[in-house]
Structures are given as structure tokens and as C-alpha cells.
């Protein structure tokens, strides 16, 4: 036979052609389109009848960046695989997934992918006979669509097609199909609906996170994000509650991590979840919950709840139509009556985003006290089981700000800073000890005062493990009695003193309850960064790149500086005005003049009421030569 022409119009191709050719074949080399499990659907059991190896080379959307490292290639393949949404497997499709997993694990099938950039779309199949056509790897193509196939078993034709296959198979850019795909296939085949009550914090992602849109169709969840949720889950499993300050660098997905924790608690607790965030972030929170985790929620907007589908629910703040409610911190800061109903409920989880806004207040010379947000958090903290704070800047101007955040976590959970009498509750002493300003204690009794409450968890340090073992204290015991030191062996009391510096400085409540990851430190096992650095070269940083300032603007700058210098001797806030004024002048002289004519100077004057407002007429401003060339 030279050329055999087949048409789906004349005969069923799947049964009369493909199955017949594969039965008893000693090898099968196939040039396919994009890899999908449907490759194994059409041939049916005929794949099992191939006595030798099956090799498939197929297209991929990989690019040069994807194939640069094994991790990048594996992630790109998984993303492409998930685009086919294999998790929505039907009962009729299940056999092909089972066949794929079985043949792959048995080593009967080897699959490589080749980036599109290498040759563009490739398609074709070859063995001792060769056949080419427009057929793709779907059941519909073989059984329902109109297709043509040309088969040629001439030796020169087979050799030509075989040469093409080997060129693609051995191309320098081909990559073996990622094991993550077959693992995903096996997971889909073995998954079951597990009651939430049976979840265990074993470091594995609970089912909702594995099936979440961010994991299936996005870039997946980064290890540091999974680790945070696992840590929260372990704390809840051990103590019934978790208290953490998430202080990751900007851009590491704090919102997503906190949202995952909110979902976990919402599914494992009967109590509601409350998220407090600045008003401009409410939509972002609701959108990430919906699009990345497929979690419904409601946000508070002008006296009513609005759900993820846009439905409006006029109700009080404590009558949320969803298990997860998102409320603006601006109403708390303004002491709006709308926030007070929140105090009526008890929560499974409370999350405060931009937590650095909860801080001390008070003017110069006045005793500091909590601002409205900090006061609210200290009052509501003991009404929740799990409390999570999120901020990239836990310390902005004063180290006491970190202590205030620890106070929030400690309220309603004494194991954070310890009980009454714990030295960790004394702000200055605790911060001096953590920062290293105060030396570590040198006697066993003094060391024990710092170590016993809260007691270091067993898994943090070998000495901590010995303490718990000798006192027979389980993991869920957060403290030990002061006199318990007498029950410790002499060698352990001596070891406590020797390890005091490490135990107190590196295993203290501040470190234990603060999770801080830096972008530059997050790396894969092969050492490659998860977040490659994007270098930006700024222009204008050097003197030779700067733009020359016109004479009128330079003169205006000098006069503005002199004006603000004199203003600083009379009024507070002159530094802020100077910054704003020079920025406006840099924009345009007219902008600088308009700022001066605004009420800002008057507002600065009103702060102390010492001097009358200066004359803001154009004539009074003229000596600074703003807006004129003289």
C-alpha cells in the first residue's frame, strides 16, 4: 500500500483506523498538539496493546524564560495544564485519566514538550506506517467532526516522518513533562469530599486551597503563603486560637495569605470572620476573596452590606449576610456609631489590615494614649479566637509601636506576652531585651523569670524541649510556675544560663508571633529566587543628567526656603508646608502661588493661635517673585 486516504464521512476513524494500527504495535511515536489527557481518550484500550514504548512530543506555550530553569518550566507546564481545567473531570472522562496515570507511572509513556517558538504548531503521528491530518486530540474530532487522514506506509515516507519526530524529540528546547502534572492527575482521581472537622494541620494544603482559582489557574500558591496558613492551622489545633502579626515585605501577598486564613477559620468555626481594612482596600479584599479563593463575602458601604454578587443588604453592622464581613477602619477612627454593633458579636477570626495605623496618639508635651483604632482593637481583641494583624511596617517612628501590636495580640490570649508578673508585659524592659540593649540575665532564677511565661514551645529549641520533658508539660501549656525551677535538674538549670542569650533574644514572644519574610530571602530549593529582581535604572540621579532650573524658579526656591525658615519660628507644621511648597514650585510657579493662597497657612496658624494669618494677597507674595520673571 502506498497512500491510504480516509474520511470520517466514509468510516468511523477511531475504531476502523487508530485502534487497528495500535493493536500489536511495537512502538508508537506521536507528534501531538497541546498536551491534554484527551490524548489517551481516543485510543482507548489500544494504548495498552502497544507492546513497546510510546513517545509523545507536543506543543507548549513555554517561552525562553520558562525553560531557563527546571522550576520555571515545571510551573509553566502546570499552569498550562490547569488551563484545561482537568479538575472538572466527568465520569465518562475518568477512564482516560486513570489510563494516563497508570501508563505514565509504569514507564510505558514518555512525554516531552517543545515551546511554540521552536517550530510553531506541530501536529502529526508516526510509526512503521505514517499518517498525517488535521485531527486533534479530542473525542469530538475523531467521532463527530469531519476529518481527513492520509496514511503512507512507504519506507521513504515513514523514514521522513520518523526523522521529523526525532528532530522534535531531541530538540535542545524540549523538556520532560513535569511530574507535577501526573501528581495532579492522581490527586484528582483520588480526591474525596472531606468534612472540614477532619482537617489536620499537617503542613499540607486543605482541599479548598488546592482547588482555589489562584492555585489552579494562576501561578499557584508560593511556599511562604502555604506556610503561613499551615502555621495558623497548627496554632488553632494546639491552642484553639492563633495570634500573629504578618509583616512580610510589600508585594509578597499578605492580603491573599490573610484571606486564606479567613477562609480556613470560616470553614472550621461556627463564628463569623471580621476583616477590618482601610476604605480604599475593601473592594480589593472582596475581589481577592472572590476571584482567587472563590469565597463569598460582604463589605460595609454607606450603612449597608454589599455582597460579592452586588446584592445590597440594609442592616446593622452585626447582621452580615455572609460568614466573612469586611468593614472600613475609617468609621472606627471617626468613632462612628455604625461600628459599635461589632462589639456585640464573638468572632472565629478577626483580621486588621494596615495594622500600623493602630498606634499611640497625643501631641507634643501630652501623655500618649491609644488612638481610636488602637483603643477599638484592644476592646474587641478578647472577643475573637484567632487574631491576625497585617502590615509591612510594624515600626514606623517608634519601637513602642511594635509593642502596641503585641498588646493587641495578647488581649484575650495571655500566652502572647504572658500572665500578670511576666517581664514581657513591661514595655521598655521587653523591648530592651529583644533589641539587645539589655544584657541577658546571668542567674538561673532571673533567666527562668523570662523563660517560664510564656514558655518556649518544644520544637523551637533543644533546651525548651528538655524543660517541658522534665516538668511533664504538654505543648498546649503556655507557661510554668515560678517555683517550677526547683523541679529542674541541676544540669538543666546550668544549661538555661548558658543558653539564656539565645533563648531570650531568638525565642521570645515578639519573634514567635511576628512572621516577617523578605523578598530577597525567598528562594527555591535550587537557590533561584521566587521573585526575580527587576532592575530599574533611574535617569536624573547624577548631576550631569539633571535639568537646568530656570532663573525665575531658582529664585523662587530660595525665597520659599527663606519664607519657611521664618515661618518655622512662629508656627508648628512649617516643615510640612515647606515640603508641599517646594513640590508645588517644582511642578509650576502657578501651583506654588496657589498653595500659598490656599487656607493651609491659616490652618497652621490656627494650631497655636499665636499670630494672625499672613496677608495672602498677590502683592504680599510678590517679593518672592513667584509667577513673575523679575
N, C-alpha and C positions, 0 to 999 in steps of 0.2 A: 504494500500500500504506500502510495506517495503522500497525497494530501486527502484528508477526510474532512469534509465540511459538514458542520452540524448546526441546526437551528432549533431554538426552543419552540418554534411554531410547528416543527415536524415531529419532535420526540421530547420526552422529559429528560433534560440534560443530567440532572442529579443522579438518577437511577441508571440510565442507559449508558452514561459516559464515565462520570467521575468514579463512581463506586466500582465499575467494571475495571477501570485502569489501575486502581489502587490495590485491588484484591490480589494478594500474592506478590506484589511489587517488592523488589529487594532494596529499594531506596526511593525517596521522594524529595526532590528539591523544588521549592516553590518560591517564586518571586511574587509577593503579595502587595496589597495596598497598605493602608494603616493597620497596625495590629489591633485586632479585636478578638474576643472569644468566639465570635461567629466564624472564624477560620475553621473551628472544629465542629461547626454545626452541620455544614452541608455534607461533608464526607461521612458523617455518622460513624457507624462501627467500622467502616472501611479503613479508618486510620489504624485500628488495631490489627488489621490484616496486612499492613506493610511490615514485612519481616525485618527490614533493616532500618537505618536512621532516617529521620525526617528532618530536613533542614528548611527553615523559612527565613527569608530576608525580606524586610518590609520597610516602608517609608516611616519617617518620624518627623515631627516639627522641630527636632533638635537643631540648635544653631551652634556656632563655634564656641560660644561661652558655655553652652550646656555640656559639650564633650570635653571641656578642658580638664575637669576632674571627675572622678568616679561618683562623688556625692552629687555634683550638679547634674550629671547625666541621669543618675537614678531618680532624682527629684523631678526632673523634666519628664522622664518617661512616666512616672506615676501620675503627674498632673495630666498628661495627655491621655493616659488610660482612664482616669476618672472622668474626663470629658464625655466618655461614652456612657457614663452613669451605670456601671455594672451592678451597683447596689440595688437597682430596681429590677433584678432578675425575676422572671416569671417562672412558673412551674414547668412550662414547656421548654424553657431555656436552660433549666438546671442541668440536664444531662451533658450539655456541651461544656459547662464549667467543670463538672466532675471529670469529664474526659481530658480536658486541658490540664487540670491539676495532676491527674494520675499519670499521664504520659510524660509530663514535664518532670515530675519527681522521679520517675523511673529512668530518666535519661534517654527516653525514646525520641524526644523532640528537642531540637536546639533552635533558638530564635535569635536573630540579630536584627538590629535596626540601623538604618542608614539615613542621615539627615537629608531633607529635601534638596538642600543646596548642592549636594553631590551630583545628582543627575535629574532632579525634578521627580515627578510622579513616575514610579516604576510599577509594572504590572505584567505578570506572565508566570507560567509554570513549566517545569521541565523534568523529564526522567529519560528512559530509553526511547520513549516517544515524547514529542514536544507538542504543546498546544498553547495557543495564544488567542486572546479575545478580550472583549470589554467586560467580562464577568467580574463582579466584585465579590466580597466575602459575606454576603447576606443571603439568608434563606430566600428572600423575595427575588433576588437576582437569578437564582437557579430554578426556582419553581414558578414564579409569577411574571417576571419581566421578560421582555423579548430580548434574547441574546444570541449572538453568533460566536461559534468557536471554530477555529481552524486547527486541525491536528496534522502533524507531519512527522512520520517516523523514519524518514530517510536519514542515513548515518551522518551526512554532512549537515542536515538541519538540526539533528539532535546535538551534534558537536558544537554547532554555532550557538544554540541556546544555552548549552552547558557552559560554554566559555563566558557568556554574558552573566550567568548566575555566579560563577566563581569570581568574576571581577567585582561584582557587588558584594559577595560574601566576604571576600578578603580585602575590601576597600579599607584604607587607613582610618576612615572616619566611622566605620561600623562599630557598634557597641553591643555587647550581650544584653539581652532583655533583662531588666532589673529583677532581682529576686523579690523586691517589694511587691511586684505585680502578682506573682504567684502566691505570695503570702496573703495579699488582699483577696485573691480568688478563694483561697482556703478559708479565710475568715468569713467571707460572705456565705460560703457553703455551710459552715458550722455555727453561724450565729443563731442565737435564740433570744427571745424576749425574756430578759432577766428582771425580776422585781427589784425596784430600787432599794428596798430594805435589805437585799442580799449583796449590795455592793460592798467591796472591801477595798481599803486604801492600800493596795499592794504595789503602787507605783505605775500600774497600767491605767490607760485612759478608760474611763467609763464609756459605755456604749454611746451616749448622746454626743460625746466629743469626737468619737471615731466617725460617727455618721454625720457630723455637723457640716454645713456647706463649706466652712473655712478649711476643714480637713479634706473634704472630698474634691472640691473644685477650685480651691485656692492653692496657695503654696504649701499648705499644710501647717500644722502647729509646730513651732520651734521647740526644741527640748527645754529651754528655760521656761516657756509658757506651761508646758505639761508639768514640769517640776513644781511650779507654784501651786497648781491645783492639787497635785498629789500631796504637797506639804499641808495644805489646808485640810484635805481629807483625813490625813493621819492625825492631825491635832483634834479634829472633831471626833474621830474614832476613839482616841485616847482620853480626852477630857470632856467631850460633849460640846466643845466650843473652840474657836480658833481666833487668835488676835494677832494681826500682822500689819506692819507698815510696809507697803510696796513702794520702793523708792528707786526703781530702775531708771536708767538714762532715758531721755526723751527718744521716742521712736522705737522702743522695744515692746510696744503693745501692752501697756498697763491696762488700758480700757478693756481689751479682749480678755486678759487674764482675770481681772476682777469680774467681768461678765460671766466667764466660765465658772468662777467660784459661786456667783449668784445663782446660776443655773443648778449647780450641784446641790446647794443648800435648798433651793426651791423644790427640788425633786426628792430630797431626803427628809425634809421637815414639813410639818403641817402649818408652820407660822409663815407670815409674809416676809418678803425681802424689800428693803427700802434702800434706794440709791439716792444720795444727795450729791448734786453737781451744780456748777455754775449754769445759769440760764442758757448761755450760748452753747453749752455742751449737751443739753437734754436731747436734742434731735440726733446728735452723733451717737449717744448712748442707745437710744431706741433703735436706730438704724443698724448698729453693730449687733445688737441682740437679735434683730430680725434677720438680717442678711447673712451674718456669719455663723450664728448659732441656731437659727430657726426658733427663737424663743419669743413668745408674745410678752408685751409689757404695756404699761400706760405711763404717760408723762403728765405732769400737772401744768396747765396753761390757763392763766386768767380765770381761776376759780372753777375749773372743771378738769376732769381726766380725759385724755385723748389716747386711744389705744393704737396699736401698731397698724391697724387697718383703717385708721382715720375716724373711727366712731367716737362720738362725744358723749361723755357721761357727766352730767352736772351732779356733783356730790361733794361731800366734805372730804378733807384730805385723808381721813381714816377709813374711807369707804372706796377703796381702789378696786376697779373691775378686773384687775389682773393680779397674779401672785407677786409680780415684780412691779413696784411703783418707782418712778423717777421724779424727784422733787427738787426745785431750784433752791440753792443756798441763799440766793439774794433775798428771798422772803424771810429766811431765818435771820439774816444780817439786819434786815429792816424791822425785825420783831413784828412781822405781820401776824395778825390773829389767825390767818389761814394755816400757819404752821403748828399751832398749838394742838389741834386734834391728833397730830402724830404721836404725842406723848401718851395717848390713851392705849396704844397697841403695844404688844410684845412681838419681837421680830426674830426670825430664824437667822437673818443676816442683815447687817447694816453696813453700807459702803459709803465712805466720804471721799469724793474725788477732789483734787486740788486741796488736799488737806492742810497745806501750809497756811491757808487763809484762816485757820482756827489758831489764834495766837493771842498774846498779851496785847493790851491796849493801854492808853493813858498818855498824856502829854508830858513835856519836859517838866521835871520837878514834881510830878504827881506819882503816887504809888500806882504801879502797874496792876491791872486786873484783867480777867479774861474778856476778850471781845464777845460780841453776841453769838458768833458761831462757836467759839470755844466753850462758852457757857452752855449753849444748847447741847453740844456733844457730850459734855461732862454730865448733863442731866439725863440724856437719853441712852448713854452707853450701857447702863446697867439694865436696860430693857431689851437687850438683844443677846443672843447666844454668841454668834460669830460677828466680829467687828473687824473690818478691813479699811485701812486708810491708804490712799494713793496720792503720791506727789513725787516729782523728780527733784524737788528742792526742800527737803525736810528742815534744813537750816538755811535761812536767808540772811538774817542780820545778827542773830544772837543764838548761841548754843542752847539757851533755855527753851528755844522753840522746839527742839527735839524732845526735851523733857516733857513739854506740854503734850506732845503727841503720844508719848509713853503714858502720861496720866490718863489720856482718853482710853487707850487700850486697857489700862489697869482697872478702870472703873467698871465694877461688876465682874472682875476677873482678877482676884488678888494674886494669882500666880505670876502676873507680869512683873510687878515691882515688889512683890512680897507683902506680907501682912504688916500689922502695926509693929513698929520697932525695927523693921528691916532697914538697913542703911541705904538701900536703893531708893527709898522714898524721900531721902534728903537730897534735894536738887543739886546743890553745889558740891556736896561730898560725892554723890554718884557721878556727876559729870567730870569732876577732877579725877576720880578713879578710872573712869572709862578712857579719858583722854591721855592718861599717863602723867598728869600734873602732880598727882599724889602717889607716893610710893606704895607698893604692895605691903600689906601687914607682915610682920615678922614673927608673930607668935601664933600658935595653933588656935588659941581662943579667938584672937582677932580675925584670923583667916576664916574660922568657922562662922563668925557673925556675917561675913559677906557671902559665904557659900551655901549656907543652910536654907535660906529663904529669899528668893526661890532656889530650890535645889537643882543642880545641873542634871539634865537628862542623861540616862545611862549611856546612850550611844554617842555622846559628844566627846567624852574623854575617858581614858582608862581609869584614872583616879576617881572620877564620878561613878563609874561602874562599880568600883570597889566599895565606895561609900554606901551605895544602895544595897549591895550584896551583904555587907556586914550589918547594916541596920535592917535588912529584910524589908526594904521599901520598894513597892512596885512602881511602874512607870507613871501611873496616874496620881501618885503622891507628889505634890509640887513643893513640899517643904519638910524640914525635920526640926525637932525640938532643939532648943539651945543646949539643953543638958545632954543631948544625944552624943556629943563629942566624947563623953566619958565611956561610951559603949564601943568606940572605935579602938582598934588595936594600936599600940604604940608606934608601930612601923607606919601605919596609915596616917596617924597624926603628924608624924615627921614628914611624910610624903606630901601632905597638904601644904605645909610650909614651903617645901622645896618647889612645889608646882603653883604656888599662890599667884605669881606674876602671870603665868599662862592662863590659869583658871579664871582669874578675875578680869583680866584685860581682854581675853579672847572668847570667854564663855559666859558673858554677862547678859542681862535681860535686853539691853539695847541691841546687841548683835543678834540675840536669839529671835527677837520679834521684829527685826528690820531685815527686809530682803532687798538687797541692792546689787544689781548686775550692771556692769559697764559694757557698752557696745564693743569696745576693743578686746574684751576678755572672752567673749562668746565665740568658741571655736568648736569645730567638729573633731572627731577622733583623729582624723588625718592632719589636723593642725590648721585647716583652712578656715577663715572667718565666716560666720553665718551672715554677717553684714559687711561685705567688702567696702573698704573706704572709697568714697567718691571725692577725688581731689578737685578742688576749685581754685583757680588762680585769679586773685583779685587784682584788678587794674587800679592804678591811682594810689597805691600804697607807698611808692617811692617818690621822692621829691621831683625827679625828672619826669614822672608821669602825671603830676598834679596839674590842674588847670590854673592858669593865672587869674587872680582875683582883680576885677576892675577897681580903679582907684576909688570910685564912689562907694563901692561895697566894702573895701578895706577900711575906709574912713568910718563907715557906719559900724563896722565891727568894733573898732577902737572906742568909738563913742558909746556903744552899747555896753561894752565891758566897764567903762568908767561910770556909766549911769548905774549899773547893777552893783558896782562896788560901793557907791554912795548909798544906794537903797538898802544894802545889807546892814548898814549901821543903824537903820531906823526900824526895819521890819523883818520879821521871820518869813521864811519862804522865798527870799530873794534869790537863793541858789537855783530853785526850780524855775523861777521866772527867767533867770539868765540862760538856762539851758533851752527853754522854749523860745526865747527871743532870738538867740543865735541860730537856732534851727530855722526859724521863720525867715531871718535875713538871708540864710543860705539858700532858701527857696526863691525869694524875691524881696526886694526892698519894700514893695507894696504890702506883702504879707507881714513883714516886720512892723510896719506902721499900723496895720490893722490890729495886730496883737496889742500894741501899746494903747490904742484907742479903746480896746475892749475893757471889760469890767475886772480883768484879772488883777490890775494894780489896786483897785478898790478893795477886792477881796483880800489881798494881802494886808492892806491897811486895816481892814476890819478885824484881823486876827488879834491885834493888840490894842486897837483904838487909840494909839498914841498920837498919830499925825493925821491931818486932813488929807483927803485924796489929792494927789497932784493934778495940776492942770493938764488935761489930755488934748488940748487944742492943737491944731497944726502948728500954730505959732510957737507954742511951748516946746514942741518936738523939733523945730527947725534947727536949733544948734547942733543936733546930731546928724543933720544933713541926710536923713533917711528920705528917699524918694526924690531927691534933687541932686543935681550934678555939681553944686558949688560946695 
